[in-house]
Amino acid sequence: MYVPVAFVETVRAPGDSLLAVTLPAPGPSDRGGTVSSSQSGLDNTAEVHAWLVSDAAWQLSGRPPCLVCRPSDARSTPASSRAPADPLCDPASSVAAALATALQSGFGWLLPTLAYASELDAINWRTGCRDRLAFGAAPTFLGRWGPLYPRQMRDLGTAPVVYSAKTAFRAISIARDQLATFPFAVDLAGRMQQAYPAESTCFDVGEQPLPQPPTAARPVHSSGDGRYGWFYWRPVSCCVGFQSLAQCARGG
């Protein structure tokens, strides 16, 4: 089955969020916000934040926890060799250390770990400098969404809703491959689902067009305020223990 393992948001201004959490304060050069993530603008930029979804949050969906896999079941050890990084860019270790100290309040028990915040990776996120040596690594293209690299805030000529989904994937790819803060595989086997401004059906990474009426009962929507939220899902197989089956049989 598929389980949601991350919630990723893209926003226009540094420090903004769809969640009631405290995010890193924007630097002096970032206070003006991003260039565009409006419906008409095709030179899109955004800040992005990625949280890991906890098992507790998954159980809030109302599904019987004794019969389903959990987000923790999808965890996987990253490959020992990471994509090459340009040493002139911000060291990945300093970004990971900053993420580790960015404790979230209020949602701590549901979204306990901030896996990526572009404000803490500002130089790389604005320039893609960490990917200067990574061209040619797979997957270089995300289906019909276009190139994965460079993993940065800007994407030209892409409709904002597609840009946001692609940007969310770029962020968790950085967290997985370069920061080692994302304990789930990030590849084309994953699926995504819009959570804001509306809840959509799930779709494949790189799918284009995204779910639209009349073929989709729950299509994606363009955001009037330029903010988007996405769930990232992973396929996983898990075993159901005898105690869990007994609990289900009792209606617990």
N, C-alpha and C positions, 0 to 999 in steps of 0.2 A: 504494500500500500504506500501511498505518499503521505508524508507528514510535513507540516510547516516548521522550518528550523530558524527562520529569520524574518524580522520585520525591518524593511528598509524604506526610508523616506527621503525625498528630494525636496528642497525648499529654496526659495529665492535669496534669502538673506542669511548671512552667518549668524549662528546662535538661535535661529528660529526652529521651531519643532511643532509637529502635530500632537506631541505628547506633553503632559505636564511635568517635564523634567528640566533640570538645570544643565545646560550644555556649555562647552567651552566658550568663553567670551571672545568675540571677534577682535583681531588685531587692528591697529590704527588704519592700515591700508585696506581693510576689508569692510569698513563700516558703510560704505556706499552700496553694498549689496552686489548682486550679480547682474549680468547684462540683460538677459531675457529668458523667461520661460513661459511666455504668454502664448495664447493660441495662434497669434499671427507671426510671432518672431521665429525665425529659423536659425538664428545664431544663438543657440541655447547654452546657458550656463546655469549651474546650480550647486548648492552645498548638499552633502549627503551624509546620512547617519544610518548605521546598521546595528541592530540589536539581535542577540540570540534569543530565540523563543524557548522558554523553559517548559519542562513537563507540566508544571502547575498551570501555566497559561493554556496549554493544549487541552487540559482536562476541563477548562472552563467552557469548552465548546459544547458540553453536554453529552459527548460520546462516552459510553461506558469504558472507563480506563482499563478494565480487565480484558477487553476484547480488541484493543487496538495497539499498534506500535506507538512509541513515544518519540519526541524529537531526539532524546539522548540515544536512541537506538540507531540513529543515522550518523552518529559521529564516526569519523575515520581519521586515521593518522596521515598527515600530509606526506608527500613524497620527500625523500631525503634531500634531493637536489631541487632547489628552487630556481625560478627563472632568473637569469642574470640581471643585476641592477647596476645602474650607473653610480659609481662611488661618489661622484660630485654632488649627487642629490642628497636631500635630508636622509640621514641614517635611519633605516627602518627600526632599529632598536629603540631609538629615542621616541618614535611615534608610538610603538607598542607600550613603552613605559608610561607615556602620558595617558594612553587609553586605560591602562590598569589602575590609574589613580583617579580617573573621572567617574567617581561613584554616583549612581543615580538614586534619587530619593523618590518615594511614592510608588514607583513601579518596580522597585528593587526585587520583589519576590516573583514578578511576572517576567520582566525583561532584565535579568540580573547583570548582563554583560554587554557593554558597548564594544562591539567588534571593530567599528570604524567610525570616525568623525573627521570629515574633510578639513575642518578648522584646525585640527591637530596635525594635519599632513599638508599644510597650505602650499608650500613650494611645489611639491610633486603634483598636487591636485590641480594647480593652475598651469603647470607646464608639461606634465607627463614625463618629467626628466628621468624617473626611475625606470622607464620602459625603453630608453634609448638603445639598450643592448638586448632587448627582449623580442624584437621583431623576428618573425619566423617561428616563434613558439606557438603551439597549438592550444586552444583553437584561435586562429587569427581572425576568423569571421564568425559573428553570431548570427548565422542564418541570414535572413533578409534585413536584419538590423544594421548590418555593416560591420566595420572592423572593431575588434576588441581593443587593440592598441592604437594610440597611446591611451592608457587609462587615466583620464583627466576629466575636468569639469566641462570642457567645450566639445560640442558636436555640431557641425554645420549641415544645414539643409534637411534636418530630420524633424518630423512633426513632434511637438512638445510631449505628447503622451508616450510616443515610442522612445523619444530621447530619454525620458525619465526612467522607463523600464530598463533601457540599455545602461544608463548611468548607475542605477541600482546594482545591476550585475557587475559592472566594472568595479564598484566599491567593494563588494564581497570577494571579487577576484583578487584585489589588492590585499585584503585582509587575510585571505587564504594563502596566497603564494608568496607574499613578501613580508607580511607582519606576523604570520602564524597565530593570529587571534581568532580565526574562524575555523572551527573543528569539523567542518562538513565539506564534502566535495563540491566544487564549483565548476560545472561543465554543462553541456547541452542536454544531459539527462535530467536536469532539474526542470521544474515548472514554476511559473509565477502566477500571481493573482492580484488584481488591483483591490486595495482596501480603502483608499481615499482618492477621489471624492465619492466613489461608490464602490460597492462590492461586485466584482465581476466573476465569471467563471475562470477556471484555471486555463493556462495556455502554455505552449512550449516556449522555451527561450529561443528567440530569433524568429518567432512566428509573425507573419505579416500578410494580410492585415490582422490586427488584434481583434478579439471577439466583437462583432458588430451585429446589430439587428438586420434582418429578421432571423439570421441563423443562430444567434446566441440569445438565450433568454436573459442573461445578465451581461450586457456588453460593458466594455471599458468606457469611461467618460473623460472628457477634457476638463481640466480644473480651471475654474474662474479665478482663483487666487494664486495659481502657479505652483501649488504644493501638491505632491502626490505621495501615496503610501502603497507599499507592495509587500506581499508575503512571498517568500522563496520556499518552495517545497522540494523534498528529496525522496526518491524511492527507497524503500527499506523493507527488509523481511525480518520478522522477529518471532520468537517462540512465546506461546501462552502457557504458563505453568498450571499445574493441577489445582493449586490453591486459588488462582485467579478464576479458573473455570468453576470451581465450587462456589466462589463468591458471587459470580454471575448467576449461577443456578439459584442462589438464595435471594437474588434480586438486590444484592448489595452493590 
